[in-house]
Amino acid sequence: MKTYDVFGMENSLIDIQAFVSDQFLAELGVNKGIMHLVDEARSRSILARLENIPTETLPGGCCANTMSTIAFLGGKPVYTGVVARDRYGNIYETTLRKYGVKTLTKWVDHGITGSCVILTTPDAERTMNTHLGVCREFEKGDIDLDMLKTSQVFHTTGYMWDTDNQKVSAIYAMEQAKRFGLKVSFDLADPFLVERNRGEFPQIIKEYIDILFGNAQEVMMLTDIDSPLDAGKSLQQHCDIVAVKVGKEGSFILSETIEKIPGVPVAAIDSTGAGDSYAGGFLYAFCQGKSLVECGKFANYIASKIVTVKGLGFHLLNREAIQRELGIIAS
């Protein structure tokens, strides 16, 4: 009997979210809709430009968002990462615990907690400016193997390939997860990451991954196939399950069969965390023994809810109503 559903590991980043105009992005000189790695000086410069714009601060990072989604739905996730003993580190730890995530935090007494400044434009597209801070100091010795073996699934993302020691840690965790009999789940996470690691990700998928998440752009870029479905078919030859997100149209779940899961029509105001929540909904349902069709429906549904509020604003959603709608609790 496993104690936890999903053991997540990745960059611990505090999300600083703001709604801005396209002109604001142009003035900053950033490309819209992708993640930019920035140094501390650049991060501080962007924050200074936001001085008179309302912002919201929440714990973030792709994997932590996925673990928060699992907890929101009623699951039992574990999350491990690195933060500094500063204001943002304290907010990160306290809020994740309040969400219901079991934290295995590595605290350091130097540097600053990593941050991601998320700039959302009126079309609900988000542009991320990430300063990793002490995230880069995660090492394989920081992984609690006793806790890992009590989980059903190990989940991480392409963001662990930002530095060599993080990559080594991720591969080691995958190896140990396979040794313990866990399923290994991997989110490609961003076209920026796929472009940088397209030589290495295919081998990682072949060797370790059981469940793969990617959006249309990511899977097409990784495979050089100009069709999300055909790209997903190509990747599914090397892992058990591939979930390909195709925006408002929903998603494809590819395994021994191919299932098209329709999208849920909503008025989106912010796409921040949509893909992360999709993975969380899928993995929650998977750990409850649901069919792959049901996993896809859970994933689409919770992702459709998170885009109707600012940021990964679980506190802005009616948890009980969502759990009833999904049949998690009785009506």
Beta strands, then each sheet from edge to edge (+ up, - down):
strand 1: 4-9
strand 2: 13-19
strand 3: 35-37
strand 4: 56-60
strand 5: 77-84
strand 6: 102-108
strand 7: 114-120
strand 8: 126-131
strand 9: 151-157
strand 10: 183-187
strand 11: 211-215
strand 12: 241-245
strand 13: 250-254
strand 14: 258-262
sheet 1: 6+ 5+ 1+ 9+ 10+ 11+ 12+ 13- 14+
sheet 2: 3+ 8+ 7- 2- 4+
end
